[in-house]
Amino acid sequence: MAGNRAATVSGGGGAVYGLGMVGALVWFWQQVDGFWPHVLGVLKALVWPAFLVYQAFGALHH
């Protein structure tokens, strides 16, 4: 029974990531023109946390 409760409590991260992905998709989509830049924007929207962490570590380094 305790295993089911732990799985239920930890399920909120997927919703936050999903909302962030939709927001990133809208942002990247609006910034580009053309077919291939839109494809790149979709790919960037899928991996936006990596960009966020990279920029955060870069800001901490300076």
Residue frames as qw, qx, qy, qz and C-alpha x, y, z in Angstrom:
[[0.000, 0.884, 0.468, 0.000, 0.00, 0.00, 0.00],
 [0.306, -0.782, 0.095, 0.534, 2.81, 2.44, 0.78],
 [0.426, -0.085, 0.590, 0.681, 4.30, 1.85, -2.69],
 [0.191, 0.660, 0.630, 0.361, 1.09, 3.01, -4.37],
 [0.178, -0.930, -0.234, 0.221, 0.99, 6.19, -2.30],
 [0.419, -0.548, 0.330, 0.644, 4.59, 7.09, -3.20],
 [0.357, 0.206, 0.662, 0.626, 3.87, 6.64, -6.90],
 [0.048, 0.819, 0.546, 0.171, 0.82, 8.88, -6.69],
 [0.299, -0.865, -0.067, 0.396, 2.62, 11.67, -4.83],
 [0.403, -0.440, 0.446, 0.667, 5.53, 11.82, -7.27],
 [0.483, 0.466, 0.665, 0.328, 3.36, 12.20, -10.39],
 [0.098, 0.918, 0.236, -0.304, 3.23, 16.03, -10.51],
 [0.324, -0.555, 0.428, 0.636, 6.56, 16.55, -12.26],
 [0.379, 0.237, 0.749, 0.489, 5.27, 15.29, -15.57],
 [0.134, 0.856, 0.498, 0.027, 2.54, 17.91, -15.65],
 [0.201, -0.865, 0.110, 0.447, 5.02, 20.70, -14.92],
 [0.383, -0.272, 0.645, 0.603, 7.36, 19.44, -17.64],
 [0.328, 0.504, 0.737, 0.309, 4.44, 19.14, -20.07],
 [0.049, 0.943, 0.294, -0.145, 3.29, 22.71, -19.45],
 [0.293, -0.720, 0.348, 0.524, 6.86, 23.92, -19.80],
 [0.435, 0.019, 0.732, 0.523, 7.21, 22.03, -23.06],
 [0.259, 0.747, 0.588, 0.170, 4.02, 23.59, -24.46],
 [0.107, -0.947, -0.042, 0.299, 5.19, 27.05, -23.40],
 [0.382, -0.502, 0.540, 0.557, 8.61, 26.48, -24.95],
 [0.437, 0.327, 0.735, 0.403, 7.01, 25.20, -28.14],
 [0.162, 0.908, 0.386, 0.007, 4.90, 28.34, -28.45],
 [0.247, -0.855, 0.202, 0.409, 7.93, 30.53, -27.73],
 [0.417, -0.293, 0.663, 0.549, 10.26, 28.83, -30.22],
 [0.412, 0.526, 0.701, 0.251, 7.48, 28.60, -32.84],
 [0.108, 0.954, 0.255, -0.112, 6.89, 32.36, -32.75],
 [0.329, -0.765, 0.313, 0.457, 10.58, 33.19, -33.06],
 [0.371, -0.223, 0.729, 0.531, 11.26, 31.55, -36.44],
 [0.634, 0.546, -0.029, -0.548, 10.16, 31.60, -40.08],
 [0.459, 0.466, -0.706, -0.270, 10.42, 28.67, -42.50],
 [0.912, -0.108, -0.315, -0.238, 10.02, 24.92, -42.35],
 [0.750, 0.112, -0.519, 0.394, 13.39, 23.75, -40.98],
 [0.037, 0.349, -0.456, 0.818, 13.62, 26.44, -38.30],
 [0.703, -0.307, 0.036, -0.640, 10.17, 25.31, -37.10],
 [0.913, -0.023, -0.407, 0.025, 11.39, 21.70, -36.95],
 [0.473, 0.253, -0.522, 0.663, 14.39, 22.88, -34.92],
 [0.314, -0.398, 0.238, -0.828, 12.03, 24.84, -32.66],
 [0.878, -0.247, -0.184, -0.366, 10.02, 21.69, -31.93],
 [0.815, 0.078, -0.463, 0.340, 13.23, 19.81, -31.08],
 [0.173, 0.358, -0.422, 0.815, 14.37, 22.65, -28.81],
 [0.589, -0.404, 0.048, -0.698, 10.99, 22.59, -27.05],
 [0.920, -0.156, -0.350, -0.079, 11.53, 18.92, -26.22],
 [0.764, -0.053, -0.343, 0.544, 14.91, 19.55, -24.55],
 [0.035, -0.839, 0.000, -0.543, 14.33, 23.01, -23.01],
 [0.702, -0.711, 0.031, 0.022, 15.40, 21.91, -19.51],
 [0.818, -0.018, 0.090, 0.568, 18.90, 21.25, -20.83],
 [0.288, 0.630, 0.087, 0.716, 19.10, 24.83, -22.12],
 [0.444, -0.824, -0.069, -0.344, 17.83, 26.12, -18.77],
 [0.837, -0.488, 0.057, 0.240, 20.39, 24.19, -16.73],
 [0.700, 0.249, 0.104, 0.661, 23.22, 25.15, -19.11],
 [0.074, 0.738, 0.064, 0.668, 22.37, 28.86, -18.80],
 [0.625, -0.759, -0.035, -0.179, 21.97, 28.59, -15.01],
 [0.854, -0.293, 0.073, 0.423, 25.37, 26.97, -14.59],
 [0.511, 0.457, 0.114, 0.719, 26.89, 29.54, -16.94],
 [0.196, -0.829, -0.055, -0.521, 25.44, 32.36, -14.81],
 [0.769, -0.637, 0.026, 0.041, 26.79, 30.75, -11.62],
 [0.830, 0.059, 0.057, 0.552, 30.24, 30.39, -13.14],
 [0.301, 0.608, 0.035, 0.734, 30.60, 34.12, -13.85]]
